[in-house]
Amino acid sequence: MRGGQEKQVAAKVVWSSDSAEPCPKCRKGAGECLCQKRVPEGVAKIRIEKRRGKTVTVIAELPLERSDVKLLLRDLKKRCATGGTCKGQTLELQGDHVDFVRQWLDKCSIAHRGWN
């Protein structure tokens, strides 16, 4: 370049491992974009069940994605110091943890009802 003039070249993607187009709003890849993710609407239902004499706290119909349900279960199991499992959109925690679960769902801004 002569005389201090610089030529600007537009950046062009030559090859990408992403098969999908980036999001037009945030320009992130399809796997990273959160602006088009739809969160199912609904209200989680909390109840207590007895199984073979043992108490189980059941949180049903969680309005979350599958991966978020698993993260919520992991957090609840750690904080309640108990075992639990995930069956679809339903969480089961061993023991009576209704009060803590209600507080935790409030903290996470998840609507819930049941077991007043």
Biopython code that builds the backbone (N, CA, C, O; Angstrom):
import numpy as np
from Bio.PDB.StructureBuilder import StructureBuilder

atoms = [
    (1, "MET", "N", (0.840, -1.164, 0.000)),
    (1, "MET", "CA", (0.000, 0.000, 0.000)),
    (1, "MET", "C", (0.892, 1.237, 0.000)),
    (1, "MET", "O", (1.850, 1.331, 0.768)),
    (2, "ARG", "N", (0.568, 2.156, -0.853)),
    (2, "ARG", "CA", (1.366, 3.361, -0.947)),
    (2, "ARG", "C", (0.699, 4.509, -0.236)),
    (2, "ARG", "O", (-0.527, 4.575, -0.148)),
    (3, "GLY", "N", (1.499, 5.399, 0.266)),
    (3, "GLY", "CA", (1.009, 6.633, 0.842)),
    (3, "GLY", "C", (0.167, 6.443, 2.086)),
    (3, "GLY", "O", (-0.673, 7.294, 2.379)),
    (4, "GLY", "N", (0.354, 5.366, 2.832)),
    (4, "GLY", "CA", (-0.374, 5.157, 4.073)),
    (4, "GLY", "C", (-1.820, 4.725, 3.879)),
    (4, "GLY", "O", (-2.589, 4.674, 4.839)),
    (5, "GLN", "N", (-2.190, 4.414, 2.643)),
    (5, "GLN", "CA", (-3.553, 3.945, 2.429)),
    (5, "GLN", "C", (-3.621, 2.454, 2.726)),
    (5, "GLN", "O", (-2.765, 1.670, 2.316)),
    (6, "GLU", "N", (-4.662, 2.097, 3.447)),
    (6, "GLU", "CA", (-4.827, 0.682, 3.762)),
    (6, "GLU", "C", (-6.057, 0.158, 3.052)),
    (6, "GLU", "O", (-7.090, 0.824, 2.984)),
    (7, "LYS", "N", (-5.932, -1.000, 2.547)),
    (7, "LYS", "CA", (-7.051, -1.633, 1.879)),
    (7, "LYS", "C", (-7.782, -2.500, 2.902)),
    (7, "LYS", "O", (-7.173, -3.341, 3.562)),
    (8, "GLN", "N", (-9.074, -2.290, 3.026)),
    (8, "GLN", "CA", (-9.845, -3.088, 3.975)),
    (8, "GLN", "C", (-10.469, -4.263, 3.238)),
    (8, "GLN", "O", (-11.093, -4.111, 2.187)),
    (9, "VAL", "N", (-10.281, -5.423, 3.819)),
    (9, "VAL", "CA", (-10.820, -6.639, 3.235)),
    (9, "VAL", "C", (-11.935, -7.145, 4.140)),
    (9, "VAL", "O", (-11.749, -7.259, 5.351)),
    (10, "ALA", "N", (-13.074, -7.445, 3.569)),
    (10, "ALA", "CA", (-14.198, -7.969, 4.352)),
    (10, "ALA", "C", (-13.901, -9.413, 4.745)),
    (10, "ALA", "O", (-13.465, -10.219, 3.923)),
    (11, "ALA", "N", (-14.146, -9.722, 6.016)),
    (11, "ALA", "CA", (-13.923, -11.085, 6.495)),
    (11, "ALA", "C", (-15.024, -11.986, 5.967)),
    (11, "ALA", "O", (-16.207, -11.653, 6.040)),
    (12, "LYS", "N", (-14.628, -13.109, 5.445)),
    (12, "LYS", "CA", (-15.586, -14.040, 4.878)),
    (12, "LYS", "C", (-15.281, -15.431, 5.416)),
    (12, "LYS", "O", (-14.134, -15.877, 5.391)),
    (13, "VAL", "N", (-16.308, -16.108, 5.900)),
    (13, "VAL", "CA", (-16.118, -17.453, 6.423)),
    (13, "VAL", "C", (-15.935, -18.390, 5.246)),
    (13, "VAL", "O", (-16.780, -18.465, 4.354)),
    (14, "VAL", "N", (-14.815, -19.107, 5.257)),
    (14, "VAL", "CA", (-14.517, -20.017, 4.169)),
    (14, "VAL", "C", (-15.092, -21.392, 4.467)),
    (14, "VAL", "O", (-15.670, -22.032, 3.589)),
    (15, "TRP", "N", (-14.935, -21.843, 5.697)),
    (15, "TRP", "CA", (-15.447, -23.147, 6.095)),
    (15, "TRP", "C", (-15.822, -23.102, 7.560)),
    (15, "TRP", "O", (-15.130, -22.474, 8.362)),
    (16, "SER", "N", (-16.901, -23.757, 7.914)),
    (16, "SER", "CA", (-17.340, -23.800, 9.301)),
    (16, "SER", "C", (-17.908, -25.173, 9.599)),
    (16, "SER", "O", (-18.506, -25.809, 8.731)),
    (17, "SER", "N", (-17.721, -25.628, 10.831)),
    (17, "SER", "CA", (-18.279, -26.921, 11.227)),
    (17, "SER", "C", (-19.757, -26.805, 11.571)),
    (17, "SER", "O", (-20.446, -27.819, 11.680)),
    (18, "ASP", "N", (-20.254, -25.579, 11.744)),
    (18, "ASP", "CA", (-21.678, -25.361, 12.009)),
    (18, "ASP", "C", (-22.457, -25.573, 10.724)),
    (18, "ASP", "O", (-22.178, -24.941, 9.705)),
    (19, "SER", "N", (-23.439, -26.468, 10.779)),
    (19, "SER", "CA", (-24.255, -26.688, 9.591)),
    (19, "SER", "C", (-25.409, -25.696, 9.526)),
    (19, "SER", "O", (-25.947, -25.433, 8.451)),
    (20, "ALA", "N", (-25.786, -25.147, 10.673)),
    (20, "ALA", "CA", (-26.913, -24.215, 10.722)),
    (20, "ALA", "C", (-26.420, -22.777, 10.596)),
    (20, "ALA", "O", (-25.277, -22.457, 10.921)),
    (21, "GLU", "N", (-27.303, -21.938, 10.124)),
    (21, "GLU", "CA", (-27.008, -20.515, 10.021)),
    (21, "GLU", "C", (-26.991, -19.904, 11.414)),
    (21, "GLU", "O", (-27.711, -20.375, 12.294)),
    (22, "PRO", "N", (-26.190, -18.869, 11.639)),
    (22, "PRO", "CA", (-26.210, -18.208, 12.949)),
    (22, "PRO", "C", (-27.524, -17.458, 13.152)),
    (22, "PRO", "O", (-28.216, -17.105, 12.197)),
    (23, "CYS", "N", (-27.842, -17.229, 14.411)),
    (23, "CYS", "CA", (-29.064, -16.499, 14.762)),
    (23, "CYS", "C", (-28.959, -15.072, 14.225)),
    (23, "CYS", "O", (-27.930, -14.424, 14.417)),
    (24, "PRO", "N", (-30.003, -14.568, 13.556)),
    (24, "PRO", "CA", (-29.931, -13.208, 13.023)),
    (24, "PRO", "C", (-29.927, -12.132, 14.104)),
    (24, "PRO", "O", (-29.462, -11.019, 13.860)),
    (25, "LYS", "N", (-30.440, -12.446, 15.297)),
    (25, "LYS", "CA", (-30.491, -11.446, 16.366)),
    (25, "LYS", "C", (-29.161, -11.320, 17.094)),
    (25, "LYS", "O", (-28.625, -10.219, 17.227)),
    (26, "CYS", "N", (-28.622, -12.451, 17.571)),
    (26, "CYS", "CA", (-27.422, -12.385, 18.409)),
    (26, "CYS", "C", (-26.156, -12.829, 17.682)),
    (26, "CYS", "O", (-25.058, -12.692, 18.222)),
    (27, "ARG", "N", (-26.291, -13.357, 16.468)),
    (27, "ARG", "CA", (-25.162, -13.809, 15.657)),
    (27, "ARG", "C", (-24.383, -14.968, 16.284)),
    (27, "ARG", "O", (-23.220, -15.190, 15.947)),
    (28, "LYS", "N", (-25.019, -15.701, 17.190)),
    (28, "LYS", "CA", (-24.374, -16.874, 17.778)),
    (28, "LYS", "C", (-24.810, -18.104, 17.004)),
    (28, "LYS", "O", (-25.802, -18.078, 16.275)),
    (29, "GLY", "N", (-24.059, -19.177, 17.171)),
    (29, "GLY", "CA", (-24.403, -20.423, 16.512)),
    (29, "GLY", "C", (-25.707, -20.994, 17.048)),
    (29, "GLY", "O", (-26.202, -20.567, 18.092)),
    (30, "ALA", "N", (-26.253, -21.952, 16.333)),
    (30, "ALA", "CA", (-27.548, -22.516, 16.713)),
    (30, "ALA", "C", (-27.508, -23.147, 18.105)),
    (30, "ALA", "O", (-28.503, -23.086, 18.828)),
    (31, "GLY", "N", (-26.399, -23.743, 18.493)),
    (31, "GLY", "CA", (-26.295, -24.372, 19.804)),
    (31, "GLY", "C", (-26.116, -23.393, 20.949)),
    (31, "GLY", "O", (-26.415, -23.728, 22.095)),
    (32, "GLU", "N", (-25.634, -22.190, 20.665)),
    (32, "GLU", "CA", (-25.354, -21.205, 21.712)),
    (32, "GLU", "C", (-26.458, -20.162, 21.864)),
    (32, "GLU", "O", (-26.504, -19.461, 22.875)),
    (33, "CYS", "N", (-27.337, -20.050, 20.888)),
    (33, "CYS", "CA", (-28.371, -19.013, 20.896)),
    (33, "CYS", "C", (-29.441, -19.313, 21.938)),
    (33, "CYS", "O", (-29.979, -20.418, 21.999)),
    (34, "LEU", "N", (-29.738, -18.301, 22.759)),
    (34, "LEU", "CA", (-30.781, -18.448, 23.769)),
    (34, "LEU", "C", (-32.016, -17.624, 23.441)),
    (34, "LEU", "O", (-33.056, -17.802, 24.074)),
    (35, "CYS", "N", (-31.926, -16.736, 22.476)),
    (35, "CYS", "CA", (-33.047, -15.832, 22.224)),
    (35, "CYS", "C", (-34.219, -16.535, 21.548)),
    (35, "CYS", "O", (-35.338, -16.025, 21.592)),
    (36, "GLN", "N", (-33.999, -17.678, 20.930)),
    (36, "GLN", "CA", (-35.102, -18.368, 20.278)),
    (36, "GLN", "C", (-35.569, -19.598, 21.046)),
    (36, "GLN", "O", (-36.508, -20.273, 20.625)),
    (37, "LYS", "N", (-34.918, -19.895, 22.174)),
    (37, "LYS", "CA", (-35.361, -21.022, 22.989)),
    (37, "LYS", "C", (-36.678, -20.674, 23.644)),
    (37, "LYS", "O", (-36.820, -19.604, 24.236)),
    (38, "ARG", "N", (-37.609, -21.539, 23.545)),
    (38, "ARG", "CA", (-38.900, -21.306, 24.180)),
    (38, "ARG", "C", (-38.991, -22.152, 25.435)),
    (38, "ARG", "O", (-38.761, -23.361, 25.413)),
    (39, "VAL", "N", (-39.327, -21.497, 26.513)),
    (39, "VAL", "CA", (-39.514, -22.205, 27.771)),
    (39, "VAL", "C", (-40.983, -22.577, 27.873)),
    (39, "VAL", "O", (-41.850, -21.711, 27.764)),
    (40, "PRO", "N", (-41.276, -23.868, 28.082)),
    (40, "PRO", "CA", (-42.670, -24.247, 28.207)),
    (40, "PRO", "C", (-43.315, -23.558, 29.403)),
    (40, "PRO", "O", (-42.695, -23.392, 30.453)),
    (41, "GLU", "N", (-44.566, -23.164, 29.222)),
    (41, "GLU", "CA", (-45.270, -22.504, 30.314)),
    (41, "GLU", "C", (-46.017, -23.546, 31.128)),
    (41, "GLU", "O", (-46.424, -24.588, 30.615)),
    (42, "GLY", "N", (-46.185, -23.247, 32.383)),
    (42, "GLY", "CA", (-46.912, -24.158, 33.246)),
    (42, "GLY", "C", (-46.537, -23.925, 34.689)),
    (42, "GLY", "O", (-45.758, -23.030, 35.017)),
    (43, "VAL", "N", (-47.105, -24.743, 35.536)),
    (43, "VAL", "CA", (-46.893, -24.622, 36.966)),
    (43, "VAL", "C", (-46.418, -25.969, 37.491)),
    (43, "VAL", "O", (-47.040, -26.999, 37.229)),
    (44, "ALA", "N", (-45.320, -25.959, 38.228)),
    (44, "ALA", "CA", (-44.818, -27.188, 38.834)),
    (44, "ALA", "C", (-45.736, -27.583, 39.985)),
    (44, "ALA", "O", (-46.236, -26.727, 40.715)),
    (45, "LYS", "N", (-45.949, -28.872, 40.135)),
    (45, "LYS", "CA", (-46.815, -29.373, 41.200)),
    (45, "LYS", "C", (-45.972, -30.163, 42.196)),
    (45, "LYS", "O", (-45.237, -31.075, 41.819)),
    (46, "ILE", "N", (-46.090, -29.801, 43.470)),
    (46, "ILE", "CA", (-45.305, -30.442, 44.525)),
    (46, "ILE", "C", (-46.240, -31.309, 45.360)),
    (46, "ILE", "O", (-47.324, -30.872, 45.746)),
    (47, "ARG", "N", (-45.818, -32.533, 45.633)),
    (47, "ARG", "CA", (-46.613, -33.411, 46.497)),
    (47, "ARG", "C", (-45.698, -34.379, 47.233)),
    (47, "ARG", "O", (-44.532, -34.555, 46.881)),
    (48, "ILE", "N", (-46.257, -34.996, 48.258)),
    (48, "ILE", "CA", (-45.528, -36.003, 49.031)),
    (48, "ILE", "C", (-46.206, -37.344, 48.807)),
    (48, "ILE", "O", (-47.433, -37.438, 48.831)),
    (49, "GLU", "N", (-45.411, -38.374, 48.590)),
    (49, "GLU", "CA", (-45.936, -39.726, 48.438)),
    (49, "GLU", "C", (-45.241, -40.638, 49.436)),
    (49, "GLU", "O", (-44.123, -40.369, 49.874)),
    (50, "LYS", "N", (-45.919, -41.715, 49.784)),
    (50, "LYS", "CA", (-45.336, -42.747, 50.648)),
    (50, "LYS", "C", (-45.082, -43.974, 49.789)),
    (50, "LYS", "O", (-45.964, -44.431, 49.061)),
    (51, "ARG", "N", (-43.883, -44.495, 49.880)),
    (51, "ARG", "CA", (-43.519, -45.699, 49.134)),
    (51, "ARG", "C", (-42.809, -46.663, 50.065)),
    (51, "ARG", "O", (-41.711, -46.385, 50.546)),
    (52, "ARG", "N", (-43.443, -47.797, 50.314)),
    (52, "ARG", "CA", (-42.901, -48.808, 51.236)),
    (52, "ARG", "C", (-42.528, -48.200, 52.575)),
    (52, "ARG", "O", (-41.505, -48.555, 53.161)),
    (53, "GLY", "N", (-43.356, -47.283, 53.059)),
    (53, "GLY", "CA", (-43.117, -46.659, 54.353)),
    (53, "GLY", "C", (-42.153, -45.489, 54.317)),
    (53, "GLY", "O", (-41.906, -44.857, 55.344)),
    (54, "LYS", "N", (-41.611, -45.196, 53.161)),
    (54, "LYS", "CA", (-40.662, -44.078, 53.018)),
    (54, "LYS", "C", (-41.371, -42.882, 52.396)),
    (54, "LYS", "O", (-42.302, -43.042, 51.607)),
    (55, "THR", "N", (-40.926, -41.688, 52.756)),
    (55, "THR", "CA", (-41.505, -40.459, 52.218)),
    (55, "THR", "C", (-40.705, -40.000, 51.005)),
    (55, "THR", "O", (-39.474, -40.009, 51.019)),
    (56, "VAL", "N", (-41.420, -39.600, 49.956)),
    (56, "VAL", "CA", (-40.789, -39.110, 48.731)),
    (56, "VAL", "C", (-41.432, -37.777, 48.360)),
    (56, "VAL", "O", (-42.658, -37.670, 48.312)),
    (57, "THR", "N", (-40.606, -36.758, 48.096)),
    (57, "THR", "CA", (-41.097, -35.468, 47.615)),
    (57, "THR", "C", (-41.079, -35.508, 46.094)),
    (57, "THR", "O", (-40.038, -35.755, 45.486)),
    (58, "VAL", "N", (-42.235, -35.263, 45.482)),
    (58, "VAL", "CA", (-42.367, -35.328, 44.029)),
    (58, "VAL", "C", (-42.663, -33.927, 43.492)),
    (58, "VAL", "O", (-43.573, -33.249, 43.967)),
    (59, "ILE", "N", (-41.883, -33.505, 42.499)),
    (59, "ILE", "CA", (-42.092, -32.225, 41.817)),
    (59, "ILE", "C", (-42.426, -32.581, 40.373)),
    (59, "ILE", "O", (-41.554, -33.006, 39.616)),
    (60, "ALA", "N", (-43.691, -32.406, 39.993)),
    (60, "ALA", "CA", (-44.156, -32.840, 38.676)),
    (60, "ALA", "C", (-44.423, -31.650, 37.761)),
    (60, "ALA", "O", (-44.617, -30.521, 38.211)),
    (61, "GLU", "N", (-44.426, -31.941, 36.463)),
    (61, "GLU", "CA", (-44.766, -30.973, 35.411)),
    (61, "GLU", "C", (-43.925, -29.700, 35.479)),
    (61, "GLU", "O", (-44.455, -28.592, 35.402)),
    (62, "LEU", "N", (-42.625, -29.865, 35.624)),
    (62, "LEU", "CA", (-41.731, -28.706, 35.662)),
    (62, "LEU", "C", (-41.695, -28.011, 34.302)),
    (62, "LEU", "O", (-41.499, -28.671, 33.281)),
    (63, "PRO", "N", (-41.880, -26.703, 34.273)),
    (63, "PRO", "CA", (-41.870, -25.964, 33.003)),
    (63, "PRO", "C", (-40.448, -25.603, 32.571)),
    (63, "PRO", "O", (-40.128, -24.427, 32.398)),
    (64, "LEU", "N", (-39.597, -26.617, 32.399)),
    (64, "LEU", "CA", (-38.194, -26.395, 32.047)),
    (64, "LEU", "C", (-37.780, -27.343, 30.931)),
    (64, "LEU", "O", (-38.439, -28.352, 30.679)),
    (65, "GLU", "N", (-36.689, -27.007, 30.272)),
    (65, "GLU", "CA", (-36.079, -27.901, 29.299)),
    (65, "GLU", "C", (-35.483, -29.097, 30.037)),
    (65, "GLU", "O", (-35.216, -29.020, 31.236)),
    (66, "ARG", "N", (-35.277, -30.196, 29.326)),
    (66, "ARG", "CA", (-34.764, -31.428, 29.939)),
    (66, "ARG", "C", (-33.414, -31.196, 30.629)),
    (66, "ARG", "O", (-33.199, -31.684, 31.739)),
    (67, "SER", "N", (-32.516, -30.468, 29.993)),
    (67, "SER", "CA", (-31.196, -30.232, 30.585)),
    (67, "SER", "C", (-31.305, -29.384, 31.853)),
    (67, "SER", "O", (-30.554, -29.590, 32.807)),
    (68, "ASP", "N", (-32.243, -28.428, 31.864)),
    (68, "ASP", "CA", (-32.438, -27.592, 33.048)),
    (68, "ASP", "C", (-33.053, -28.379, 34.199)),
    (68, "ASP", "O", (-32.770, -28.107, 35.366)),
    (69, "VAL", "N", (-33.898, -29.357, 33.866)),
    (69, "VAL", "CA", (-34.494, -30.216, 34.902)),
    (69, "VAL", "C", (-33.392, -31.006, 35.601)),
    (69, "VAL", "O", (-33.403, -31.152, 36.824)),
    (70, "LYS", "N", (-32.449, -31.510, 34.823)),
    (70, "LYS", "CA", (-31.340, -32.272, 35.416)),
    (70, "LYS", "C", (-30.463, -31.386, 36.299)),
    (70, "LYS", "O", (-30.008, -31.824, 37.356)),
    (71, "LEU", "N", (-30.224, -30.146, 35.875)),
    (71, "LEU", "CA", (-29.437, -29.222, 36.697)),
    (71, "LEU", "C", (-30.157, -28.893, 37.998)),
    (71, "LEU", "O", (-29.530, -28.822, 39.055)),
    (72, "LEU", "N", (-31.473, -28.692, 37.925)),
    (72, "LEU", "CA", (-32.265, -28.414, 39.121)),
    (72, "LEU", "C", (-32.207, -29.599, 40.076)),
    (72, "LEU", "O", (-32.058, -29.414, 41.284)),
    (73, "LEU", "N", (-32.323, -30.811, 39.547)),
    (73, "LEU", "CA", (-32.239, -32.007, 40.391)),
    (73, "LEU", "C", (-30.883, -32.084, 41.081)),
    (73, "LEU", "O", (-30.806, -32.384, 42.272)),
    (74, "ARG", "N", (-29.831, -31.817, 40.347)),
    (74, "ARG", "CA", (-28.490, -31.868, 40.930)),
    (74, "ARG", "C", (-28.359, -30.873, 42.082)),
    (74, "ARG", "O", (-27.823, -31.207, 43.139)),
    (75, "ASP", "N", (-28.851, -29.646, 41.870)),
    (75, "ASP", "CA", (-28.789, -28.631, 42.927)),
    (75, "ASP", "C", (-29.611, -29.037, 44.143)),
    (75, "ASP", "O", (-29.148, -28.910, 45.276)),
    (76, "LEU", "N", (-30.824, -29.522, 43.915)),
    (76, "LEU", "CA", (-31.689, -29.911, 45.033)),
    (76, "LEU", "C", (-31.095, -31.080, 45.814)),
    (76, "LEU", "O", (-31.151, -31.095, 47.043)),
    (77, "LYS", "N", (-30.530, -32.053, 45.115)),
    (77, "LYS", "CA", (-29.928, -33.198, 45.806)),
    (77, "LYS", "C", (-28.758, -32.761, 46.680)),
    (77, "LYS", "O", (-28.588, -33.262, 47.791)),
    (78, "LYS", "N", (-27.958, -31.832, 46.183)),
    (78, "LYS", "CA", (-26.828, -31.335, 46.976)),
    (78, "LYS", "C", (-27.308, -30.567, 48.194)),
    (78, "LYS", "O", (-26.817, -30.778, 49.303)),
    (79, "ARG", "N", (-28.263, -29.682, 47.988)),
    (79, "ARG", "CA", (-28.709, -28.814, 49.078)),
    (79, "ARG", "C", (-29.540, -29.549, 50.118)),
    (79, "ARG", "O", (-29.520, -29.188, 51.294)),
    (80, "CYS", "N", (-30.273, -30.577, 49.697)),
    (80, "CYS", "CA", (-31.072, -31.359, 50.650)),
    (80, "CYS", "C", (-30.278, -32.537, 51.216)),
    (80, "CYS", "O", (-30.743, -33.207, 52.137)),
    (81, "ALA", "N", (-29.104, -32.790, 50.683)),
    (81, "ALA", "CA", (-28.262, -33.911, 51.113)),
    (81, "ALA", "C", (-29.045, -35.214, 51.073)),
    (81, "ALA", "O", (-29.123, -35.945, 52.060)),
    (82, "THR", "N", (-29.621, -35.486, 49.910)),
    (82, "THR", "CA", (-30.439, -36.680, 49.755)),
    (82, "THR", "C", (-30.301, -37.224, 48.345)),
    (82, "THR", "O", (-29.680, -36.598, 47.485)),
    (83, "GLY", "N", (-30.875, -38.375, 48.117)),
    (83, "GLY", "CA", (-30.886, -38.970, 46.794)),
    (83, "GLY", "C", (-32.119, -38.532, 46.033)),
    (83, "GLY", "O", (-33.058, -37.984, 46.608)),
    (84, "GLY", "N", (-32.106, -38.777, 44.752)),
    (84, "GLY", "CA", (-33.258, -38.422, 43.947)),
    (84, "GLY", "C", (-33.080, -38.895, 42.524)),
    (84, "GLY", "O", (-32.009, -39.360, 42.134)),
    (85, "THR", "N", (-34.151, -38.768, 41.749)),
    (85, "THR", "CA", (-34.109, -39.186, 40.357)),
    (85, "THR", "C", (-34.969, -38.262, 39.507)),
    (85, "THR", "O", (-35.805, -37.510, 40.007)),
    (86, "CYS", "N", (-34.731, -38.348, 38.209)),
    (86, "CYS", "CA", (-35.470, -37.537, 37.243)),
    (86, "CYS", "C", (-36.171, -38.490, 36.282)),
    (86, "CYS", "O", (-35.526, -39.326, 35.649)),
    (87, "LYS", "N", (-37.487, -38.361, 36.173)),
    (87, "LYS", "CA", (-38.266, -39.175, 35.241)),
    (87, "LYS", "C", (-39.063, -38.227, 34.356)),
    (87, "LYS", "O", (-40.144, -37.780, 34.737)),
    (88, "GLY", "N", (-38.535, -37.920, 33.182)),
    (88, "GLY", "CA", (-39.194, -36.961, 32.290)),
    (88, "GLY", "C", (-39.134, -35.564, 32.873)),
    (88, "GLY", "O", (-38.050, -35.049, 33.147)),
    (89, "GLN", "N", (-40.286, -34.948, 33.065)),
    (89, "GLN", "CA", (-40.370, -33.611, 33.655)),
    (89, "GLN", "C", (-40.698, -33.694, 35.143)),
    (89, "GLN", "O", (-41.165, -32.717, 35.728)),
    (90, "THR", "N", (-40.458, -34.849, 35.758)),
    (90, "THR", "CA", (-40.769, -35.066, 37.169)),
    (90, "THR", "C", (-39.497, -35.371, 37.945)),
    (90, "THR", "O", (-38.673, -36.182, 37.522)),
    (91, "LEU", "N", (-39.350, -34.704, 39.095)),
    (91, "LEU", "CA", (-38.233, -34.967, 39.998)),
    (91, "LEU", "C", (-38.755, -35.689, 41.224)),
    (91, "LEU", "O", (-39.854, -35.400, 41.697)),
    (92, "GLU", "N", (-37.976, -36.622, 41.739)),
    (92, "GLU", "CA", (-38.317, -37.317, 42.971)),
    (92, "GLU", "C", (-37.136, -37.209, 43.917)),
    (92, "GLU", "O", (-36.016, -37.581, 43.567)),
    (93, "LEU", "N", (-37.387, -36.697, 45.122)),
    (93, "LEU", "CA", (-36.358, -36.577, 46.153)),
    (93, "LEU", "C", (-36.734, -37.477, 47.316)),
    (93, "LEU", "O", (-37.896, -37.521, 47.720)),
    (94, "GLN", "N", (-35.766, -38.188, 47.853)),
    (94, "GLN", "CA", (-36.025, -39.055, 48.996)),
    (94, "GLN", "C", (-36.190, -38.203, 50.244)),
    (94, "GLN", "O", (-35.327, -37.385, 50.563)),
    (95, "GLY", "N", (-37.304, -38.396, 50.953)),
    (95, "GLY", "CA", (-37.548, -37.659, 52.183)),
    (95, "GLY", "C", (-38.540, -36.527, 51.989)),
    (95, "GLY", "O", (-38.968, -36.234, 50.872)),
    (96, "ASP", "N", (-38.899, -35.893, 53.106)),
    (96, "ASP", "CA", (-39.853, -34.784, 53.103)),
    (96, "ASP", "C", (-39.074, -33.471, 53.022)),
    (96, "ASP", "O", (-38.557, -32.984, 54.028)),
    (97, "HIS", "N", (-38.997, -32.904, 51.820)),
    (97, "HIS", "CA", (-38.246, -31.670, 51.591)),
    (97, "HIS", "C", (-39.127, -30.598, 50.955)),
    (97, "HIS", "O", (-38.631, -29.733, 50.233)),
    (98, "VAL", "N", (-40.434, -30.652, 51.221)),
    (98, "VAL", "CA", (-41.381, -29.745, 50.573)),
    (98, "VAL", "C", (-41.058, -28.288, 50.865)),
    (98, "VAL", "O", (-41.047, -27.466, 49.948)),
    (99, "ASP", "N", (-40.795, -27.951, 52.123)),
    (99, "ASP", "CA", (-40.531, -26.551, 52.478)),
    (99, "ASP", "C", (-39.318, -26.005, 51.739)),
    (99, "ASP", "O", (-39.353, -24.899, 51.200)),
    (100, "PHE", "N", (-38.247, -26.788, 51.716)),
    (100, "PHE", "CA", (-37.042, -26.325, 51.034)),
    (100, "PHE", "C", (-37.275, -26.221, 49.524)),
    (100, "PHE", "O", (-36.828, -25.265, 48.890)),
    (101, "VAL", "N", (-37.973, -27.202, 48.951)),
    (101, "VAL", "CA", (-38.236, -27.191, 47.510)),
    (101, "VAL", "C", (-39.065, -25.969, 47.132)),
    (101, "VAL", "O", (-38.794, -25.335, 46.113)),
    (102, "ARG", "N", (-40.073, -25.629, 47.938)),
    (102, "ARG", "CA", (-40.891, -24.447, 47.656)),
    (102, "ARG", "C", (-40.024, -23.186, 47.674)),
    (102, "ARG", "O", (-40.148, -22.338, 46.790)),
    (103, "GLN", "N", (-39.153, -23.058, 48.670)),
    (103, "GLN", "CA", (-38.268, -21.889, 48.744)),
    (103, "GLN", "C", (-37.323, -21.843, 47.545)),
    (103, "GLN", "O", (-37.082, -20.779, 46.976)),
    (104, "TRP", "N", (-36.794, -23.000, 47.168)),
    (104, "TRP", "CA", (-35.837, -23.056, 46.069)),
    (104, "TRP", "C", (-36.512, -22.704, 44.743)),
    (104, "TRP", "O", (-35.927, -21.986, 43.932)),
    (105, "LEU", "N", (-37.735, -23.196, 44.509)),
    (105, "LEU", "CA", (-38.452, -22.867, 43.281)),
    (105, "LEU", "C", (-38.800, -21.383, 43.235)),
    (105, "LEU", "O", (-38.769, -20.770, 42.168)),
    (106, "ASP", "N", (-39.133, -20.800, 44.398)),
    (106, "ASP", "CA", (-39.369, -19.353, 44.454)),
    (106, "ASP", "C", (-38.106, -18.593, 44.069)),
    (106, "ASP", "O", (-38.159, -17.622, 43.315)),
    (107, "LYS", "N", (-36.975, -19.046, 44.594)),
    (107, "LYS", "CA", (-35.698, -18.390, 44.311)),
    (107, "LYS", "C", (-35.352, -18.480, 42.820)),
    (107, "LYS", "O", (-34.767, -17.556, 42.256)),
    (108, "CYS", "N", (-35.719, -19.597, 42.192)),
    (108, "CYS", "CA", (-35.445, -19.802, 40.769)),
    (108, "CYS", "C", (-36.540, -19.228, 39.873)),
    (108, "CYS", "O", (-36.478, -19.378, 38.653)),
    (109, "SER", "N", (-37.539, -18.574, 40.462)),
    (109, "SER", "CA", (-38.660, -17.968, 39.728)),
    (109, "SER", "C", (-39.448, -18.990, 38.915)),
    (109, "SER", "O", (-39.829, -18.730, 37.774)),
    (110, "ILE", "N", (-39.686, -20.145, 39.508)),
    (110, "ILE", "CA", (-40.489, -21.184, 38.876)),
    (110, "ILE", "C", (-41.827, -21.240, 39.606)),
    (110, "ILE", "O", (-41.875, -21.456, 40.817)),
    (111, "ALA", "N", (-42.902, -21.044, 38.864)),
    (111, "ALA", "CA", (-44.238, -21.068, 39.467)),
    (111, "ALA", "C", (-44.541, -22.480, 39.959)),
    (111, "ALA", "O", (-44.224, -23.462, 39.288)),
    (112, "HIS", "N", (-45.158, -22.571, 41.135)),
    (112, "HIS", "CA", (-45.478, -23.885, 41.692)),
    (112, "HIS", "C", (-46.742, -23.796, 42.514)),
    (112, "HIS", "O", (-47.179, -22.712, 42.901)),
    (113, "ARG", "N", (-47.322, -24.952, 42.774)),
    (113, "ARG", "CA", (-48.477, -25.018, 43.653)),
    (113, "ARG", "C", (-48.518, -26.403, 44.280)),
    (113, "ARG", "O", (-47.836, -27.333, 43.849)),
    (114, "GLY", "N", (-49.329, -26.501, 45.294)),
    (114, "GLY", "CA", (-49.477, -27.777, 45.972)),
    (114, "GLY", "C", (-48.790, -27.766, 47.315)),
    (114, "GLY", "O", (-47.833, -27.026, 47.544)),
    (115, "TRP", "N", (-49.286, -28.579, 48.173)),
    (115, "TRP", "CA", (-48.770, -28.799, 49.523)),
    (115, "TRP", "C", (-48.582, -27.505, 50.286)),
    (115, "TRP", "O", (-47.462, -27.108, 50.606)),
    (116, "ASN", "N", (-49.706, -26.848, 50.572)),
    (116, "ASN", "CA", (-49.674, -25.562, 51.287)),
    (116, "ASN", "C", (-49.347, -25.740, 52.723)),
    (116, "ASN", "O", (-49.279, -24.761, 53.467)),
]
sb = StructureBuilder()
sb.init_structure("model")
sb.init_model(0)
sb.init_chain("A")
sb.init_seg("    ")
for serial, (resi, resn, name, xyz) in enumerate(atoms, 1):
    if name == "N":
        sb.init_residue(resn, " ", resi, " ")
    sb.init_atom(name, np.array(xyz, "f"), 0.0, 1.0, " ", f" {name:<3s}", serial, name[0])
structure = sb.get_structure()
